[in-house]
Amino acid sequence: MRAHTNRRGMVSGGMFESLEGRTLLSLANFPTIGDLVNPNDTVVRFQTNFGDVDLELFDQAAPITVANFLKYVRDGDYDKTFFHRYAKDTTQTPAAPFVLQGGAFRLKSPTTTGSFNGVGPENQAWEQIPTDAPITNEFNQSNLIRTVAMARVGGQVNSATSQFFVNLKNNSFLDNTDQGFTVFARIATDASWQIIQNIINNVTQTTTQSSPFGELPTQNAFDATNVNEDQLVTIRDAEIIKPQGVAAFYSYRVYYPEGFAGGTINEALPLGNPGSTTVNYQVIVRAETRDALPSPAADFWYRDKVINTGSIGANRRAGVIISGFQNPANNLVPRQGKPYAIEVWATGPISATLSHYDFGSSTIEAFTQTTGTMWTLPNIKKAADQGDVIVWDNTADQPAAVTVTFYPDGGGTPIVVNFTTEAFRRGGMAIASTMALTDGNYSAVVSSDRALVVASTHYKTSGDKGGATELGVTGTGAIKGVLTMANNGAMGTTTADTISMLNTNPGVGAIVTVIARFGDGSPDFTITSAPTIIQPGSRSSFTLPDVSALQGKYFSILYTSSQPIIATTLHVEHNDLAANAFSYTGALHHDFAEGFMDGARAGMDLFENIGIFNPNGSFFGASQPQPANVTVRFMFSDGFVMAQDFVILSDANLFIDLSTYAPLLAQNANNRYFYSLDIVSDVPVTAMMRHYDTSLGGLQPSGGDSTNGTQRGQVTALNNL
């Protein structure tokens, strides 16, 4: 049976049942399992400036060598390296391709040029990558064409470190040289082998350089005195795309650009598996800046590091502690004080939330699958007691030209700030130190020639401190939008929400109407404090009115506009901030990795709510208004799933106060406190979650935030229903 709701979403009964996840992403652009010699082998991808090259690693045949190679991959040591040797077999006429060798050197900086024949390290364009201790030779397979083997010092059998070579022909004579060269991989696919062929067919073997570059493969009018990566054969990124022992690739990826470890910071990464099979994952952090070589620390961080790998059973919640100031020796990130973006790659759908504790408060935000070239952040502030930042993750294999355009409150000339962010790096800006901005409120549009993920963080740094973080919204707006859940006085001491709206159209004003839609059957309430017109190229903000119609209630906020605009809210509650963008897309799944409820504290210092809105009605102009059949699934760490079904009528909403939700509180008796949420529907809906924990205790800051969750499955623009 289903629990039915009235027009505004009141619950009238129901039962609990399990429901499996339904959506998996395509393996497009990955090898097939049939391409592999062994479906359990690890696969590594080199993204080169000629194309992607996938390597199948022989985990069982050469375990020491594979483990050594994978450590360099996970540490990011092969990123931005170049193949430094293209050797030919001169015993044949004409000379035949012999090996293509790499894994030793990178350009000092991809944004500057330098010399390959300069005198002294200060004039060299290149540097040697850090290497670990040599490994034991494991030769047991022949050096045949398409295989990959470890390079080593001549005459020294157990001397391999980071260097490897691709056999461009059958080189079985190497099997009898110095006890054989260890073959540990093969070029996995015909497409990857074609990339190797394109390399050797389009480069020149430059022999005018001194060792170790006497056989350097070069292209594009190589100039040894002024070298850049496009003149070489460059590995832009090296990552594991398939883990060992699993016949599936890391085909599902979620992103969040804001991470930081420091002496006052705790950072956790709750994870959830909403699917019916085990999911394997890896967590990648991409640093904003690189360590200098020679690095004073043993754990050199050039750009990317895989800080955690693991698996999560079906319908389970899990998590990772990234950093903690109480015990920094256990931090997974190698440096304090270095900003980074976080990506989670998985073999199936996975939910991820960043829980960050600093400045006397906490921030919470769900990761996103979405990347884009334009993002909007309607609410940015510069003030003496405000610590706002804008951050982005460049997910592309090319440098990103990033433009941030600020729109002052009340209009005026937009202020433009430009950046360049290297490939696969985090970028960002601190608003307080941006001299082009004076104190005041702004909206920001972040545009780029590469695919980014963009977010902002707000910190109030004095008085009643508070923090909030939110993902930006892709694009520059829509004529209708919905904030799924707002409240005024329903969860304790509350200061009314502030709504910020941006009209980027430089020539046409936007005529706006804003309403509150309730979950208790009350009539819609028109919010007259909202602006009726937002001037061209301008932002406007307003505070929800302190009126009895809104007090003590949950409601959705909907707007209509004559021009596309984007809106967001800043909510103050329990002496903390919560930031949340309006929704412009609906989905069949909304994933929330982190939920927590303890009945002994519920409603006193622990508060949690979820809201769901069904946009398939007349407000968003749906072609066929229809109810939404919704299942809310609670997935606990032990694999237990609690689910309840609801029917939400068109243009209606549903709110559940988890602090008083008896079925959830009853699970405490089974020691079930932490859970992930998967909100499943048969038509696109929007969903939102708020969580506040006001007494975490000790040195751990308390507070909370709100998030729209991660949308997956069928994701549809609300104006295209």
C-alpha positions as CSV (number, residue, x, y, z in Angstrom):
1,M,0.0,0.0,0.0
2,R,1.0,3.6,-0.3
3,A,0.8,6.5,2.1
4,H,-1.3,9.1,0.5
5,T,-1.0,12.9,0.9
6,N,-3.5,15.6,0.4
7,R,-2.9,18.4,-2.0
8,R,-0.3,19.9,0.2
9,G,1.4,16.6,1.3
10,M,0.0,15.5,4.7
11,V,0.9,11.9,5.5
12,S,-2.0,9.5,6.2
13,G,-0.5,6.1,6.7
14,G,1.8,3.6,5.1
15,M,4.1,0.6,5.4
16,F,7.8,-0.2,5.0
17,E,9.4,-2.2,2.2
18,S,12.7,-2.4,0.4
19,L,13.3,-1.0,-3.1
20,E,16.4,-1.6,-5.2
21,G,18.2,1.2,-7.1
22,R,17.2,1.2,-10.7
23,T,19.7,3.2,-12.7
24,L,23.3,2.5,-13.9
25,L,25.3,4.7,-16.2
26,S,26.6,3.6,-19.6
27,L,30.1,2.4,-20.0
28,A,30.6,4.6,-23.0
29,N,34.2,5.6,-23.7
30,F,35.5,2.8,-21.5
31,P,37.0,-0.6,-22.7
32,T,34.6,-3.5,-22.5
33,I,35.3,-6.4,-20.2
34,G,35.7,-8.5,-23.3
35,D,38.8,-6.4,-24.3
36,L,40.7,-7.7,-21.2
37,V,42.7,-10.9,-20.9
38,N,41.4,-11.3,-17.4
39,P,38.1,-9.5,-16.3
40,N,39.5,-9.1,-12.8
41,D,42.6,-7.1,-13.9
42,T,43.2,-3.5,-13.0
43,V,42.9,-0.9,-15.8
44,V,44.8,2.4,-15.8
45,R,44.1,5.2,-18.3
46,F,46.7,7.6,-19.6
47,Q,45.1,10.8,-21.0
48,T,47.7,11.9,-23.5
49,N,47.8,14.9,-25.8
50,F,47.2,12.3,-28.6
51,G,44.3,10.6,-26.9
52,D,43.4,8.0,-24.2
53,V,45.6,5.0,-23.8
54,D,44.3,2.2,-21.5
55,L,46.6,-0.3,-19.8
56,E,45.5,-3.7,-18.5
57,L,47.7,-4.6,-15.6
58,F,48.7,-8.2,-14.8
59,D,47.8,-8.1,-11.1
60,Q,48.4,-11.8,-10.6
61,A,51.4,-12.4,-12.8
62,A,53.5,-9.4,-11.5
63,P,52.0,-8.3,-8.2
64,I,55.0,-6.5,-6.8
65,T,55.5,-4.6,-10.1
66,V,51.8,-3.7,-10.4
67,A,51.6,-2.5,-6.8
68,N,54.7,-0.3,-7.4
69,F,53.2,1.1,-10.7
70,L,49.8,1.8,-9.0
71,K,51.4,3.7,-6.2
72,Y,52.9,6.1,-8.7
73,V,49.5,6.4,-10.3
74,R,47.6,7.0,-7.1
75,D,50.2,9.5,-5.9
76,G,49.7,11.5,-9.2
77,D,53.4,11.1,-10.0
78,Y,52.7,10.4,-13.7
79,D,50.5,13.4,-14.2
80,K,52.0,15.9,-16.7
81,T,55.0,13.6,-17.4
82,F,56.2,13.1,-20.9
83,F,57.6,10.1,-22.9
84,H,61.3,10.9,-23.0
85,R,62.5,8.1,-25.2
86,Y,61.4,6.8,-28.6
87,A,64.0,4.2,-29.5
88,K,64.3,2.4,-32.9
89,D,65.8,-0.9,-33.8
90,T,68.6,0.1,-36.1
91,T,69.5,-3.6,-37.0
92,Q,66.5,-3.4,-39.3
93,T,66.3,-1.5,-42.6
94,P,64.6,0.8,-42.3
95,A,64.9,1.2,-38.6
96,A,61.8,-0.2,-36.9
97,P,60.1,1.3,-33.8
98,F,61.5,-0.5,-30.7
99,V,60.1,1.1,-27.5
100,L,58.3,4.2,-26.2
101,Q,59.5,5.0,-22.7
102,G,58.2,7.3,-20.0
103,G,57.6,7.7,-16.3
104,A,60.6,9.7,-15.3
105,F,60.3,13.4,-16.1
106,R,57.7,16.2,-16.3
107,L,57.9,19.9,-17.3
108,K,58.5,22.1,-14.3
109,S,55.3,24.0,-15.1
110,P,52.8,23.5,-17.9
111,T,52.2,27.2,-18.1
112,T,55.8,28.3,-18.6
113,T,58.5,27.3,-21.1
114,G,62.2,26.6,-20.6
115,S,65.2,24.8,-22.0
116,F,66.1,21.2,-22.5
117,N,69.8,22.1,-23.1
118,G,70.3,24.8,-20.6
119,V,73.3,24.8,-18.2
120,G,72.2,24.2,-14.6
121,P,68.8,23.1,-13.2
122,E,67.6,26.7,-13.0
123,N,67.5,26.9,-16.8
124,Q,65.9,23.4,-17.4
125,A,62.3,23.1,-18.5
126,W,62.1,19.6,-16.9
127,E,62.4,17.9,-13.6
128,Q,62.6,14.3,-12.5
129,I,59.6,12.9,-10.7
130,P,60.1,11.6,-7.1
131,T,60.9,7.9,-7.0
132,D,60.4,5.2,-4.4
133,A,62.8,2.4,-3.5
134,P,63.7,0.0,-6.3
135,I,61.6,-3.2,-6.6
136,T,62.4,-6.9,-7.1
137,N,62.4,-8.1,-10.7
138,E,59.5,-10.4,-11.6
139,F,60.1,-11.4,-15.2
140,N,57.8,-14.2,-16.3
141,Q,56.2,-13.0,-19.6
142,S,57.7,-12.3,-22.9
143,N,58.2,-8.7,-24.2
144,L,55.8,-9.0,-27.1
145,I,54.3,-6.2,-29.1
146,R,51.7,-4.2,-27.2
147,T,53.0,-5.3,-23.8
148,V,54.3,-2.8,-21.2
149,A,57.4,-3.5,-19.1
150,M,59.5,-1.8,-16.4
151,A,62.7,0.0,-17.4
152,R,65.8,-0.3,-15.1
153,V,69.5,0.4,-14.8
154,G,71.6,-1.7,-17.2
155,G,73.2,-4.6,-15.5
156,Q,71.2,-4.1,-12.3
157,V,68.4,-6.6,-12.1
158,N,66.4,-5.2,-9.1
159,S,66.6,-1.5,-10.0
160,A,63.2,-0.6,-11.5
161,T,61.5,2.4,-9.9
162,S,59.0,4.6,-11.9
163,Q,60.1,4.2,-15.6
164,F,58.2,1.9,-18.0
165,F,58.2,1.2,-21.7
166,V,55.8,0.1,-24.4
167,N,57.0,-2.7,-26.7
168,L,56.4,-1.4,-30.2
169,K,57.4,-4.8,-31.7
170,N,58.2,-8.3,-30.5
171,N,61.3,-7.8,-28.3
172,S,61.7,-11.3,-27.0
173,F,65.5,-10.8,-26.9
174,L,64.8,-8.6,-23.7
175,D,63.6,-11.8,-22.0
176,N,67.2,-13.0,-21.9
177,T,68.8,-9.7,-21.0
178,D,69.8,-9.3,-17.3
179,Q,67.3,-12.0,-16.2
180,G,64.6,-10.4,-18.3
181,F,62.6,-7.1,-18.2
182,T,59.4,-7.5,-16.2
183,V,56.2,-7.3,-18.3
184,F,53.4,-6.1,-16.1
185,A,50.7,-4.8,-18.5
186,R,49.4,-4.6,-22.0
187,I,47.8,-2.0,-24.2
188,A,44.2,-3.0,-23.5
189,T,42.3,-2.1,-26.6
190,D,42.7,-1.7,-30.3
191,A,41.7,1.9,-30.0
192,S,44.5,2.5,-27.4
193,W,47.0,0.8,-29.6
194,Q,46.0,3.0,-32.5
195,I,46.8,6.0,-30.3
196,I,50.3,4.6,-29.8
197,Q,50.6,4.1,-33.5
198,N,49.5,7.7,-34.1
199,I,52.2,8.9,-31.7
200,I,55.1,7.0,-33.4
201,N,53.8,8.1,-36.8
202,N,53.6,11.7,-35.9
203,V,56.7,12.4,-33.8
204,T,60.3,13.0,-34.7
205,Q,63.1,11.2,-32.9
206,T,65.2,14.1,-31.8
207,T,68.7,12.9,-31.2
208,T,70.5,16.3,-30.7
209,Q,69.9,16.4,-26.9
210,S,72.3,15.0,-24.3
211,S,71.3,12.0,-22.1
212,P,68.7,11.2,-21.0
213,F,67.0,12.9,-24.0
214,G,69.1,11.5,-26.8
215,E,66.0,9.8,-28.3
216,L,63.3,12.3,-27.4
217,P,60.0,12.0,-29.3
218,T,59.1,15.6,-30.3
219,Q,56.5,17.3,-32.5
220,N,55.3,20.8,-33.7
221,A,58.7,22.4,-34.6
222,F,60.5,21.4,-31.4
223,D,62.7,24.2,-30.1
224,A,65.1,22.9,-27.3
225,T,65.5,26.4,-25.9
226,N,61.8,27.1,-25.5
227,V,59.9,23.9,-24.8
228,N,56.2,23.4,-23.9
229,E,54.1,20.3,-23.5
230,D,52.6,20.5,-27.0
231,Q,56.0,19.8,-28.5
232,L,56.3,16.6,-26.5
233,V,54.2,13.5,-26.0
234,T,52.5,14.3,-22.7
235,I,50.5,12.2,-20.2
236,R,48.1,14.8,-19.0
237,D,46.5,12.6,-16.4
238,A,46.9,9.0,-15.2
239,E,44.2,7.4,-13.2
240,I,42.8,3.9,-12.4
241,I,39.5,3.4,-14.3
242,K,38.9,-0.2,-13.2
243,P,39.8,-1.7,-9.8
244,Q,41.3,-5.2,-9.4
245,G,38.9,-8.1,-8.8
246,V,35.8,-6.3,-10.2
247,A,34.3,-6.7,-13.7
248,A,33.2,-3.1,-13.8
249,F,34.7,0.3,-14.5
250,Y,34.6,3.5,-12.5
251,S,31.8,4.8,-14.7
252,Y,30.0,7.0,-12.1
253,R,31.6,10.2,-10.9
254,V,30.5,12.9,-8.5
255,Y,32.3,16.2,-7.7
256,Y,32.7,18.8,-5.0
257,P,35.3,21.6,-5.4
258,E,35.7,22.7,-1.7
259,G,38.1,20.8,0.5
260,F,40.7,22.1,3.0
261,A,42.7,20.6,5.9
262,G,44.1,22.7,8.7
263,G,44.9,23.0,12.4
264,T,41.3,23.7,13.3
265,I,39.5,21.6,10.8
266,N,37.7,18.3,10.7
267,E,36.5,17.0,7.4
268,A,34.4,13.9,6.7
269,L,33.1,12.3,3.6
270,P,29.9,10.2,4.2
271,L,29.2,7.8,1.3
272,G,26.1,5.9,0.4
273,N,25.4,3.0,-2.0
274,P,21.7,3.2,-3.1
275,G,22.0,0.2,-5.5
276,S,21.4,-3.5,-5.2
277,T,25.0,-4.6,-5.7
278,T,28.3,-3.8,-4.1
279,V,30.0,-0.6,-5.4
280,N,33.7,0.0,-5.5
281,Y,35.0,3.5,-5.3
282,Q,38.1,5.7,-5.2
283,V,38.4,9.2,-3.7
284,I,40.6,11.7,-5.7
285,V,41.8,15.0,-4.3
286,R,43.0,17.6,-6.8
287,A,45.2,20.3,-5.3
288,E,45.0,24.0,-6.1
289,T,48.8,24.3,-6.0
290,R,51.7,21.9,-6.3
291,D,54.6,21.1,-4.0
292,A,58.0,22.3,-5.1
293,L,60.7,19.9,-6.0
294,P,62.9,19.0,-4.2
295,S,60.0,18.7,-1.7
296,P,60.9,18.9,2.0
297,A,58.3,16.2,2.7
298,A,58.5,12.6,1.7
299,D,54.9,12.6,0.3
300,F,55.2,14.9,-2.7
301,W,51.9,16.3,-4.0
302,Y,52.1,17.4,-7.5
303,R,48.4,17.6,-8.4
304,D,46.2,14.5,-7.9
305,K,46.2,11.9,-5.2
306,V,43.9,8.9,-4.6
307,I,43.4,9.2,-0.8
308,N,41.0,6.3,-0.3
309,T,39.6,3.2,-2.1
310,G,37.1,0.7,-0.9
311,S,33.8,-0.9,-1.5
312,I,30.3,-0.4,-0.1
313,G,27.7,-3.2,0.1
314,A,24.3,-2.9,-1.5
315,N,21.9,-0.4,0.2
316,R,24.5,0.7,2.8
317,R,25.9,3.9,4.3
318,A,29.7,4.2,4.8
319,G,32.1,7.0,5.1
320,V,35.7,8.3,5.2
321,I,37.4,10.7,7.6
322,I,39.5,12.9,5.4
323,S,41.2,15.0,8.1
324,G,41.0,15.8,11.8
325,F,43.0,18.4,13.7
326,Q,43.0,16.3,16.8
327,N,45.1,13.6,15.2
328,P,46.7,15.0,12.0
329,A,48.9,12.0,11.7
330,N,45.9,10.1,10.4
331,N,44.9,12.6,7.8
332,L,44.4,11.2,4.4
333,V,45.4,14.4,2.6
334,P,49.1,14.9,2.6
335,R,49.2,18.7,3.4
336,Q,47.5,21.0,5.8
337,G,46.9,24.5,4.4
338,K,46.4,23.4,0.7
339,P,43.0,23.8,-0.9
340,Y,41.7,20.9,-3.0
341,A,38.7,19.6,-4.9
342,I,37.3,16.1,-4.2
343,E,36.0,13.6,-6.7
344,V,34.5,10.2,-6.0
345,W,34.7,7.6,-8.8
346,A,32.6,4.5,-8.5
347,T,31.5,1.4,-10.3
348,G,27.9,2.3,-9.8
349,P,25.7,5.0,-8.4
350,I,27.1,6.4,-5.1
351,S,26.1,9.4,-3.0
352,A,28.7,11.6,-1.3
353,T,28.4,14.5,1.1
354,L,31.2,16.8,2.4
355,S,30.9,17.5,6.1
356,H,33.4,20.3,7.0
357,Y,33.9,21.7,10.5
358,D,35.8,25.0,10.9
359,F,35.4,28.6,12.2
360,G,33.1,27.4,15.0
361,S,30.5,25.9,12.6
362,S,29.8,23.2,10.2
363,T,29.0,23.1,6.5
364,I,27.3,20.3,4.6
365,E,26.8,19.8,0.9
366,A,26.0,17.0,-1.5
367,F,28.3,16.2,-4.4
368,T,27.1,16.6,-8.0
369,Q,27.4,14.7,-11.3
370,T,26.9,18.0,-13.2
371,T,29.8,19.8,-14.9
372,G,29.3,22.9,-17.0
373,T,30.9,26.0,-18.6
374,M,28.7,28.5,-16.8
375,W,27.6,28.6,-13.2
376,T,25.7,31.2,-11.2
377,L,26.1,32.1,-7.5
378,P,23.4,34.7,-6.6
379,N,24.6,35.3,-3.0
380,I,28.1,36.5,-2.4
381,K,29.1,39.0,0.3
382,K,32.2,41.1,1.1
383,A,32.4,42.5,4.6
384,A,34.9,42.7,7.5
385,D,33.2,39.9,9.3
386,Q,32.5,37.7,6.3
387,G,34.8,35.1,4.8
388,D,33.2,34.1,1.5
389,V,35.1,32.1,-1.1
390,I,34.3,30.9,-4.6
391,V,35.9,27.7,-5.7
392,W,35.9,25.5,-8.8
393,D,37.2,22.1,-10.1
394,N,38.6,22.1,-13.6
395,T,37.5,18.6,-14.7
396,A,39.1,19.0,-18.2
397,D,42.5,17.9,-19.5
398,Q,43.3,21.4,-20.7
399,P,43.9,24.7,-18.8
400,A,40.7,26.6,-18.1
401,A,40.3,30.3,-18.8
402,V,37.9,31.3,-16.0
403,T,36.0,34.6,-15.8
404,V,34.1,35.6,-12.7
405,T,31.6,38.4,-13.3
406,F,30.2,40.2,-10.2
407,Y,26.8,41.9,-10.2
408,P,26.5,44.5,-7.4
409,D,23.4,44.7,-5.3
410,G,20.9,47.2,-6.8
411,G,22.7,47.4,-10.2
412,G,25.8,49.1,-11.5
413,T,28.6,48.1,-13.7
414,P,29.5,44.4,-13.4
415,I,33.1,43.7,-12.1
416,V,35.1,41.1,-14.0
417,V,38.0,39.1,-12.6
418,N,39.9,36.6,-14.8
419,F,41.9,33.5,-13.9
420,T,43.7,30.6,-15.5
421,T,43.3,27.2,-13.8
422,E,45.5,24.3,-14.9
423,A,44.0,21.0,-16.1
424,F,42.5,18.8,-13.4
425,R,43.1,21.4,-10.7
426,R,41.1,23.2,-8.1
427,G,40.9,27.0,-8.5
428,G,39.3,29.7,-6.5
429,M,39.2,33.2,-5.0
430,A,38.8,34.7,-1.5
431,I,36.3,37.5,-1.7
432,A,37.8,39.4,1.2
433,S,41.1,39.7,-0.7
434,T,39.6,40.6,-4.0
435,M,40.6,44.2,-4.3
436,A,38.3,44.9,-7.3
437,L,35.3,44.5,-4.9
438,T,34.1,47.0,-2.3
439,D,32.1,45.9,0.7
440,G,28.6,44.8,-0.2
441,N,26.4,42.1,-1.6
442,Y,26.9,40.6,-5.0
443,S,25.9,37.8,-7.4
444,A,28.6,36.0,-9.4
445,V,28.6,34.3,-12.8
446,V,31.5,31.9,-13.3
447,S,32.2,31.1,-17.0
448,S,34.9,29.1,-18.6
449,D,36.0,27.5,-21.8
450,R,36.3,24.1,-19.9
451,A,33.9,22.1,-17.9
452,L,33.9,23.1,-14.2
453,V,32.1,22.4,-11.0
454,V,31.5,25.6,-9.0
455,A,30.5,26.3,-5.4
456,S,30.7,29.0,-2.8
457,T,31.2,29.0,1.0
458,H,30.0,31.7,3.4
459,Y,31.5,32.2,6.9
460,K,30.5,34.8,9.4
461,T,33.7,35.2,11.3
462,S,32.7,37.3,14.3
463,G,29.8,37.4,16.8
464,D,27.4,34.6,16.3
465,K,29.7,32.7,13.9
466,G,28.2,30.5,11.2
467,G,29.1,28.8,8.0
468,A,27.3,27.5,4.9
469,T,28.2,26.1,1.5
470,E,26.3,25.6,-1.7
471,L,26.8,24.4,-5.2
472,G,26.3,26.9,-8.0
473,V,23.5,26.5,-10.6
474,T,24.6,25.8,-14.2
475,G,23.5,28.4,-16.7
476,T,22.0,31.9,-16.1
477,G,18.5,31.0,-15.0
478,A,14.9,30.1,-15.8
479,I,11.6,31.8,-15.7
480,K,10.4,29.5,-12.9
481,G,12.1,27.9,-10.0
482,V,11.4,26.3,-6.6
483,L,13.1,26.2,-3.2
484,T,11.8,22.9,-2.1
485,M,11.7,23.6,1.6
486,A,11.7,26.7,3.7
487,N,10.6,27.2,7.3
488,N,10.1,30.1,9.7
489,G,10.1,29.2,13.4
490,A,9.3,25.5,12.9
491,M,12.6,24.1,14.2
492,G,13.6,26.4,17.0
493,T,14.9,29.9,17.0
494,T,14.9,31.0,13.4
495,T,15.8,34.2,11.5
496,A,13.9,34.5,8.3
497,D,15.4,33.4,5.0
498,T,17.1,36.0,2.8
499,I,16.4,35.3,-0.9
500,S,18.8,36.6,-3.6
501,M,17.9,36.8,-7.2
502,L,20.0,37.7,-10.3
503,N,18.9,38.9,-13.7
504,T,21.9,38.7,-16.1
505,N,20.0,40.1,-19.1
506,P,21.7,43.5,-19.7
507,G,18.8,45.0,-21.6
508,V,15.5,43.7,-20.1
509,G,14.1,43.8,-16.6
510,A,12.5,40.8,-15.0
511,I,8.9,41.0,-13.6
512,V,8.8,38.6,-10.7
513,T,6.1,37.0,-8.5
514,V,7.0,34.9,-5.5
515,I,4.7,32.7,-3.5
516,A,4.9,30.3,-0.6
517,R,3.2,26.9,-1.0
518,F,2.4,25.0,2.2
519,G,2.3,21.4,3.3
520,D,-0.7,21.7,5.6
521,G,-3.4,22.6,3.1
522,S,-3.2,26.4,3.7
523,P,-3.8,28.6,0.7
524,D,-0.8,30.0,-1.2
525,F,0.7,33.1,0.2
526,T,2.1,35.8,-2.0
527,I,5.3,37.2,-0.7
528,T,5.0,41.0,-1.1
529,S,8.4,41.8,0.2
530,A,9.9,40.2,-2.9
531,P,10.9,42.6,-5.7
532,T,8.3,43.0,-8.4
533,I,11.0,44.0,-11.0
534,I,14.7,43.1,-11.1
535,Q,16.4,45.6,-13.3
536,P,18.5,44.6,-16.3
537,G,21.9,43.1,-15.4
538,S,21.1,43.4,-11.7
539,R,20.7,41.4,-8.5
540,S,18.1,41.9,-5.8
541,S,17.5,40.4,-2.4
542,F,14.7,40.3,0.1
543,T,13.8,38.8,3.5
544,L,10.8,36.6,4.1
545,P,8.2,38.7,6.0
546,D,7.7,38.1,9.7
547,V,4.0,37.3,9.4
548,S,1.7,34.8,11.0
549,A,1.0,33.1,7.7
550,L,4.6,31.8,7.6
551,Q,5.3,31.3,11.3
552,G,5.7,27.8,12.5
553,K,5.2,26.2,9.1
554,Y,7.1,24.5,6.3
555,F,6.6,25.7,2.8
556,S,8.1,25.7,-0.7
557,I,9.0,29.0,-2.3
558,L,8.1,29.3,-6.0
559,Y,8.7,32.2,-8.4
560,T,7.7,33.1,-11.9
561,S,9.6,35.7,-13.9
562,S,9.2,37.3,-17.3
563,Q,13.0,36.8,-17.8
564,P,15.3,34.0,-16.8
565,I,16.7,34.6,-13.3
566,I,18.5,32.5,-10.7
567,A,17.7,32.5,-7.0
568,T,19.2,31.2,-3.8
569,T,18.5,31.4,-0.1
570,L,20.6,32.1,3.0
571,H,18.9,30.6,6.1
572,V,19.9,31.4,9.7
573,E,19.0,28.9,12.4
574,H,20.5,27.7,15.6
575,N,23.1,30.4,15.3
576,D,24.3,28.9,12.0
577,L,23.9,29.5,8.3
578,A,22.4,27.3,5.7
579,A,22.7,28.1,2.0
580,N,20.6,26.5,-0.8
581,A,20.0,27.2,-4.4
582,F,16.6,27.0,-5.9
583,S,16.0,23.9,-8.1
584,Y,15.7,24.1,-11.8
585,T,15.7,20.4,-12.6
586,G,13.8,17.4,-11.3
587,A,15.0,13.8,-11.1
588,L,13.9,10.3,-10.4
589,H,16.5,9.9,-7.7
590,H,17.8,12.3,-5.1
591,D,20.7,10.9,-3.0
592,F,21.8,12.1,0.4
593,A,24.8,10.4,1.9
594,E,24.6,11.7,5.4
595,G,21.7,11.4,7.8
596,F,21.8,11.0,11.6
597,M,19.1,10.9,14.2
598,D,19.4,10.0,17.9
599,G,16.0,9.8,19.7
600,A,17.6,10.9,23.0
601,R,18.5,14.3,21.4
602,A,15.9,14.6,18.7
603,G,14.1,18.0,18.7
604,M,16.4,19.3,21.5
605,D,19.8,19.8,19.9
606,L,19.5,17.6,16.9
607,F,17.1,18.5,14.0
608,E,16.7,17.0,10.5
609,N,14.0,17.5,7.8
610,I,13.4,16.5,4.3
611,G,11.2,18.1,1.7
612,I,9.9,16.9,-1.7
613,F,8.0,18.9,-4.3
614,N,6.2,17.5,-7.3
615,P,6.5,20.0,-10.2
616,N,4.4,17.9,-12.6
617,G,1.5,20.3,-12.6
618,S,0.2,23.6,-13.9
619,F,2.7,25.9,-12.2
620,F,5.6,24.6,-14.3
621,G,3.4,24.0,-17.3
622,A,3.6,20.3,-17.4
623,S,2.1,18.8,-20.5
624,Q,0.3,16.2,-18.4
625,P,-0.1,17.0,-14.7
626,Q,0.3,13.8,-12.6
627,P,0.9,12.7,-9.1
628,A,4.4,11.5,-8.0
629,N,4.8,8.0,-6.5
630,V,7.7,8.5,-4.1
631,T,9.6,6.1,-2.0
632,V,11.9,7.5,0.8
633,R,14.6,4.9,1.5
634,F,16.7,5.0,4.6
635,M,19.9,2.8,4.2
636,F,21.8,2.0,7.3
637,S,25.5,0.9,7.7
638,D,24.5,-2.7,8.5
639,G,22.5,-3.0,5.2
640,F,19.1,-2.7,6.7
641,V,16.7,-0.6,4.5
642,M,13.6,1.1,5.8
643,A,11.4,2.5,3.1
644,Q,8.0,4.3,3.0
645,D,5.9,5.1,0.0
646,F,4.0,8.4,-0.6
647,V,1.8,9.9,-3.3
648,I,2.4,13.6,-3.8
649,L,-0.2,15.3,-6.0
650,S,0.8,17.6,-8.8
651,D,2.1,21.1,-7.7
652,A,2.1,19.8,-4.1
653,N,4.8,19.1,-1.5
654,L,5.7,16.8,1.3
655,F,7.7,17.6,4.4
656,I,8.9,15.0,6.9
657,D,10.4,16.1,10.3
658,L,12.8,13.3,11.0
659,S,13.3,14.6,14.5
660,T,9.8,13.3,15.3
661,Y,9.6,10.5,12.7
662,A,8.7,7.5,14.9
663,P,9.7,4.7,12.5
664,L,13.2,6.2,12.2
665,L,13.6,6.8,15.9
666,A,12.6,3.2,16.5
667,Q,15.7,2.1,14.7
668,N,17.9,3.4,17.5
669,A,16.9,0.3,19.5
670,N,18.9,-1.7,16.9
671,N,21.9,0.7,17.2
672,R,21.0,2.4,13.9
673,Y,21.7,6.1,14.0
674,F,23.6,6.9,10.7
675,Y,22.0,6.4,7.3
676,S,22.0,7.5,3.7
677,L,18.8,8.5,1.9
678,D,17.6,7.7,-1.6
679,I,14.4,9.5,-2.6
680,V,13.0,7.5,-5.6
681,S,10.1,8.7,-7.7
682,D,8.3,7.7,-10.9
683,V,8.2,11.2,-12.3
684,P,10.8,14.0,-11.8
685,V,10.6,15.7,-8.4
686,T,12.8,18.0,-6.4
687,A,14.1,17.2,-2.9
688,M,16.0,19.0,-0.1
689,M,17.4,18.1,3.3
690,R,18.4,20.2,6.3
691,H,20.4,19.0,9.2
692,Y,21.5,20.7,12.5
693,D,23.5,19.2,15.3
694,T,24.0,22.0,17.8
695,S,26.1,20.2,20.5
696,L,28.7,18.0,19.0
697,G,30.9,18.5,22.0
698,G,34.6,18.9,22.7
699,L,36.5,20.9,20.1
700,Q,34.2,19.9,17.3
701,P,32.2,22.8,15.9
702,S,28.5,22.3,15.8
703,G,25.8,23.5,13.4
704,G,24.3,22.4,10.1
705,D,23.4,23.2,6.6
706,S,21.0,22.3,3.8
707,T,21.4,20.6,0.4
708,N,19.4,19.6,-2.6
709,G,21.1,16.2,-2.8
710,T,22.6,14.5,-5.8
711,Q,20.2,14.1,-8.7
712,R,20.5,11.0,-10.9
713,G,18.4,8.9,-13.2
714,Q,16.2,10.9,-15.5
715,V,17.1,14.5,-14.9
716,T,14.7,17.0,-16.5
717,A,14.5,20.8,-16.6
718,L,11.4,21.9,-14.7
719,N,10.3,24.1,-17.6
720,N,10.4,21.1,-19.9
721,L,8.1,18.8,-18.0
